[in-house]
Amino acid sequence: MALMRSMLLAASQNVWLREHAVKYPFVRRSVSRFMPGETLDAALGAAQNLLQKKIGSVFTHLGENVTDRNEARKVAAHYFEVLDRVHQLNLPTEISVKLTQLGLDLSPDFCFENLEQIIQRENGKATVWVDMEASNYVDVTLELYRRALNKYPNVGLCLQSYLYRTKKDLADLLPLRPSIRLVKGAYKEPASIAYPKKADVDENYFMLAQEMLRAKSVGQCVRAAFGTHDVALIRRLAGYIAQQNLPKSDLEVQMLFGIQRAEQERLAREGYRSVVLVAYGTYWYPWFVRRLAERPANLWFMLRNVFAP
Ligand SMILES: Cc1cc2nc3c(=O)[nH]c(=O)nc-3n(C[C@H](O)[C@H](O)[C@H](O)COP(=O)(O)OP(=O)(O)OC[C@H]3O[C@@H](n4cnc5c(N)ncnc54)[C@H](O)[C@@H]3O)c2cc1C
């Protein structure tokens, strides 16, 4: 399983595969399980359907490692349009951005300008989430997040429980009253910086999650969101909430579109905060292959699509 994960994560970076695999109809059919479509309209339609089930949404326009200033500005402009449409439709939809898509590789200051303009367009109404990417970006992402949080309270950051450093990163952020989305981590990282065993990643997740919920209960963590599909872990967190007499709405679980739909609906029905991250756009190859790496059984699902009509 670990070997399969490593191979898939390597494939997610492969330029030849990125250019060729996306053309095969069976690959396109498979990706549609995780994406409502490539367009903003498709994402907005999905958000409206989710809202009927009391499920919130976060949009992410797929793309990463932009190396051209105009391209990065276009990404920012796309998010302006997203926010305008979301406000017009009065949807509770938030957005989540990747800093490398906003020009981080070109210059952190240039990337910050783009991020800042997006936050300003959000106008304090909802949280603008910042994804966490591979480990070489963690320091600069934290630095830009701190800069943003200093000026705008409605900005949130993703932290990854597979990294040893995250416990300290979280502790250092809490005095700034951050919003945090905790995930396990989706990239290929060496054992020198990340827990190699899944059981340790899960246990660290539970420890960090309890710390976030404690901080939230005393107003130190503005939003404590848990980006996971791990039902056993979600039940443990629900147990912790109940034991601490915290309201069910304090448990905010964010999942990806199309994964664990029944659990997304159950959480919303039972009074927890259930949110779905809706990814869309044409640059879906690396993102999709990371989804395969998370659950190699998805490969069988993709192979079944080879023979689908
Ligand atoms: C809202 C959200 C935002 C995220 N943002 C980031 C980010 O900014 N940076 C980052 O590094 N990672 C991010 N991730 C990905 C995350 O790091 C994990 O790789 C991913 O969530 C899988 O881990 P898990 O917590 O679901 O638990 P796992 O233990 O991997 O999975 C638990 C169970 O969930 C189901 N499951 C998990 N993944 C899949 C899948 N792909 N397909 C089908 N079933 C699946 C399976 O039933 C599995 O047994 C995000 C995830 C979510 C949900």
The ligand as a MOL file (V3000), in Angstrom:
LIG
                    3D

  0  0  0     0  0            999 V3000
M  V30 BEGIN CTAB
M  V30 COUNTS 53 58 0 0 0
M  V30 BEGIN ATOM
M  V30 1 C -11.4320 19.7580 2.8410 0
M  V30 2 C -10.0650 19.2060 2.6110 0
M  V30 3 C -9.0120 20.0550 2.3540 0
M  V30 4 C -7.7270 19.5390 2.1510 0
M  V30 5 N -6.6860 20.4010 1.9930 0
M  V30 6 C -5.4270 19.9220 1.9610 0
M  V30 7 C -4.3110 20.7850 1.9270 0
M  V30 8 O -4.4330 22.0230 1.8750 0
M  V30 9 N -3.0650 20.2260 1.9470 0
M  V30 10 C -2.8730 18.8690 2.0040 0
M  V30 11 O -1.7250 18.4300 2.0760 0
M  V30 12 N -3.9180 18.0250 1.9920 0
M  V30 13 C -5.1860 18.5110 1.9730 0
M  V30 14 N -6.2380 17.6320 1.9900 0
M  V30 15 C -5.9960 16.1740 1.7820 0
M  V30 16 C -5.6270 15.4800 3.0890 0
M  V30 17 O -4.3320 15.8410 3.4910 0
M  V30 18 C -5.6800 13.9360 2.9510 0
M  V30 19 O -4.7610 13.5420 1.9660 0
M  V30 20 C -7.0320 13.3820 2.5810 0
M  V30 21 O -8.0660 14.0760 3.2380 0
M  V30 22 C -7.1340 11.8770 2.9390 0
M  V30 23 O -6.9830 11.6980 4.3260 0
M  V30 24 P -8.2250 11.4290 5.3210 0
M  V30 25 O -8.0900 12.3570 6.4650 0
M  V30 26 O -9.4960 11.4870 4.5960 0
M  V30 27 O -7.9780 10.0180 5.9600 0
M  V30 28 P -7.5570 8.6030 5.4200 0
M  V30 29 O -7.1750 7.8360 6.6290 0
M  V30 30 O -6.6010 8.6930 4.2970 0
M  V30 31 O -8.9160 8.0380 4.8540 0
M  V30 32 C -9.9980 7.6490 5.6890 0
M  V30 33 C -11.0730 7.0400 4.8300 0
M  V30 34 O -11.6410 8.0510 3.9960 0
M  V30 35 C -11.9100 7.5590 2.7120 0
M  V30 36 N -11.0680 8.2840 1.7330 0
M  V30 37 C -9.9970 9.0570 2.0000 0
M  V30 38 N -9.4990 9.5820 0.8710 0
M  V30 39 C -10.2630 9.1000 -0.1220 0
M  V30 40 C -10.2550 9.2460 -1.5200 0
M  V30 41 N -9.3660 10.0230 -2.1380 0
M  V30 42 N -11.1960 8.6040 -2.2460 0
M  V30 43 C -12.1310 7.8190 -1.6570 0
M  V30 44 N -12.1850 7.6370 -0.3240 0
M  V30 45 C -11.2740 8.2670 0.4300 0
M  V30 46 C -11.5960 6.0870 2.7410 0
M  V30 47 O -12.7760 5.3960 3.0950 0
M  V30 48 C -10.5780 5.9750 3.8380 0
M  V30 49 O -10.5500 4.7150 4.4240 0
M  V30 50 C -7.5150 18.1360 2.1830 0
M  V30 51 C -8.5940 17.2820 2.4340 0
M  V30 52 C -9.8380 17.7870 2.6570 0
M  V30 53 C -10.9740 16.8190 2.9450 0
M  V30 END ATOM
M  V30 BEGIN BOND
M  V30 1 1 1 2
M  V30 2 1 2 3
M  V30 3 2 2 52
M  V30 4 2 3 4
M  V30 5 1 4 5
M  V30 6 1 4 50
M  V30 7 2 5 6
M  V30 8 1 6 7
M  V30 9 1 6 13
M  V30 10 2 7 8
M  V30 11 1 7 9
M  V30 12 1 9 10
M  V30 13 2 10 11
M  V30 14 1 10 12
M  V30 15 2 12 13
M  V30 16 1 13 14
M  V30 17 1 14 15
M  V30 18 1 14 50
M  V30 19 1 15 16
M  V30 20 1 16 17
M  V30 21 1 16 18
M  V30 22 1 18 19
M  V30 23 1 18 20
M  V30 24 1 20 21
M  V30 25 1 20 22
M  V30 26 1 22 23
M  V30 27 1 23 24
M  V30 28 2 24 25
M  V30 29 1 24 26
M  V30 30 1 24 27
M  V30 31 1 27 28
M  V30 32 2 28 29
M  V30 33 1 28 30
M  V30 34 1 28 31
M  V30 35 1 31 32
M  V30 36 1 32 33
M  V30 37 1 33 34
M  V30 38 1 33 48
M  V30 39 1 34 35
M  V30 40 1 35 36
M  V30 41 1 35 46
M  V30 42 1 36 37
M  V30 43 1 36 45
M  V30 44 2 37 38
M  V30 45 1 38 39
M  V30 46 1 39 40
M  V30 47 2 39 45
M  V30 48 1 40 41
M  V30 49 2 40 42
M  V30 50 1 42 43
M  V30 51 2 43 44
M  V30 52 1 44 45
M  V30 53 1 46 47
M  V30 54 1 46 48
M  V30 55 1 48 49
M  V30 56 2 50 51
M  V30 57 1 51 52
M  V30 58 1 52 53
M  V30 END BOND
M  V30 END CTAB
M  END
